């Protein structure tokens, strides 16, 4: 959101970024031309009454902020926030565009919130999906659904990677949560490197599954070859030293970590999970797209470990992703949608 807001502001649009938290968890810089409102209405709710009270507080704060900005259009990101924004903006006369950042077929919200999504999304001026597959799911909720993929930064450390400086390392990046499939990656790594004991696995990220994954690596007797240092920012430096990137997610929206690895020239392998990797990887050309299971992933990793020329070819071809999913293209697409909504309000 911060990057998109900043780039829209550079195109001489008046942009205000509203967040439900207090801003302390920001991970991206915001352009100086972007207004900022932090509502600080997030927090855990224990009882039903507490949940209702917090929802009312968020609704009131968000509605007041939207009205106070006198916006021509509101752009909201992420499922529950989209729902709350559509409710808050009702009867303000301000159109709302919502953007789904995951795959709602798999990242379900629970019965109540799914019912709310069906009720509210039909009121959105547009619904933006990351992939055509996701768009097909959302169009019955709102026929004004369009596809705008994510964008990728041009890495400061480019693809002229020197083989002598690369480590025998496979890298994975993401939140340590079940849907990201790092348990599958650890198992596949153990199988693939049986004949390559000098290879290591580095997982960058943090989350609720950290201790479980550490325990899994110990049980497979590979703990000494698996590193989990947490988040490392910027990501480009560790990517520049990795020989292979691997994605083992159970589902995705549009995997930014995969795109960052390919943009950095890292030969990449991904399971064919829903949704995103199939749109990004041309199997055998700019990466390796394998079956959505541990055995297939292990075979693909082993294949890349053993074939230097194939890795080099995929690494070079992968860098074209910077042009295919450039920020200029993404910002232009959002700008077109927003201007169309404003002109037809």
Secondary structure by P-SEA (a helix, b strand, c coil): caaaaaaaaaaccbbbbbbccccccccccccccbbbbbcccbbbbccaaaaaaaaaaaaaaaaaaaaaacccbbbbccaaaaaaaaaaaccccbbbbbbbccccccccccaaaaaaaaaccccccbbbbccaaaaaaaccccccbbbbbbbbccccccccccccccccbbbbbcccccccaaaaaaaaaaaaacccccbbbbbcccccaaaaaaaaaaaaccccccccccccccaaaaaaaccbbbbbcccccccaaaaaaaaaccbbbbccccccccccccccccbbbbcccaaaaaaaaaaaaacaaaaaaaaaaaccccccccaaaaaaaaaaaaaaaaaac
